[in-house]
């Protein structure tokens, strides 16, 4: 499965053990992805544009009933629904979404430090049952 399609599939479901961030500029988003790789993160995806948005919607509509039940339960217990909308909105206006797998809160903090260097905003750490909003990078 191509990387962009796999990332869209993951984004259509609750991204457990991931940090997600919006970066407005594609060049900065690509630099952030490389900086994350350079720091040892291995599961990183960059979602961009209408094609990613379409794939997220397509995968979301293909959920089986059990996946839908768990997704509804998570949304009831977290802010996942509003988070998902924020990331979809960012993609729809041409911004990029960076997703990085994180094994712990310390990894999420380390990834956040890197993302902030590239003007990331709407940064969230998705753990098993919680969503932690991380501070936005200072505006340029």
N, C-alpha and C positions, 0 to 999 in steps of 0.2 A: 504494500500500500504506500503510495507516495507520501512524503513527509507532510505536505500541506493538508492532504486529506486526513491523515492520522491526527494531526493537530486539531482540525475542525471537528473530528469525531470526539476527541477528548473534551473539547470546549463545549460540545453539546450536552455533556454530562457533567456532574459535579466533579470539579478537578481536584480530587483529594490529593493532599501532599504536594501542592503546587503553589507558586506565587505567580500572580498575574499582574501585569502593568500595561498602561497605555503610554505610548511614546508617539508624539505627533509627527515627528520627522522620520521618514523611512531610513535615511542614512544613519541617524543617531540610533534608531532601533537595531539596525544591523551591527553597529559598533557595540551596542549593549550586549547583543547575543554573543559576539566574539569575546567580549570582556568576561562574560559569564563562563564561557568555555575555557578561557585562559585561567580562570580561577578554579577550575575543576568540576564545574557543573556539566553533566553529560546529557541530561534530558531537557533540551531547550527547543522551543518551537516559536516561530515568528508567523503570526497571522496578519495578513494584509489584504485590504481591498474587498471588493464586492464578491469575488470568487470564494474567499474564506467565509464571508457572511452567508452566502448561498449554501455552502457545505454545512455550516453549523445548523442552519434551518432544516436542511434535508435530513441530517443525522438525528436531529431532535424529533422530527416527525416519524422516524423509523423506530423509535423506542418500543420495546416490547412491554406488555402490561406490568411485569414485575419491576423493570427498570423505572417505569412511570411511577409506580407506587413509591419506590425508594426516593426518587427525585422529588415527589410531592412531600414526602416526610421530611427530607432535608430542607426543602424550601420553607416548610412550616417552622422549622427549628432554627433556621439561619436567615441571613439576608441574601441568600443565593439568587433569588429571583431579581431583585433590584440590581445586584452585581452583574448578572447576565445581561440585563438590559443596558447597563452602562458600557459594557464591552461591545455589545452589538451596535450600539449607537456610535461608538468610536470607530468601528470598522466601516460603518455606513457613510461616515464623512471623510474617509481616507486616512485615518490614523492607523497605527500598528498596535497589535497586542502581542506582548512577549509573555510566554509561559515557560516557567522553569520548574522542574521537579525538585522538591526539597524534602530531605529526610527528617528534618527537625526544625524547631523554632530558631535555633542558632543558624542553620543553613538559610532560613528565610531572611533573617537579619542580614546575613552576609550578602545574599542576593539583592536585598533592598538597597544596601549601601552602594552596590554597583549600579543598579538601575537608576538611582537618584542622580548619579553623575551624568546621565543621559536624559535628564529632565522628565523622568517618569512621573506619571500621576495615576490616580485611581488604582493604587497599588494595594493588593489584598493577598493575604496568605490564607489558603483554604486547607484546613486540617480536616480530620475525620468528621467532626460535627460542628465546627465553628469556622467563622470567617473573621479574620482580624484585619481591620483597615490600618494600613501603614501610612505615615505622613507623605504627602506629595513633595516632590523636589521643588526647590524654589523656582519661581517663574524666571524666565530669561529676560 
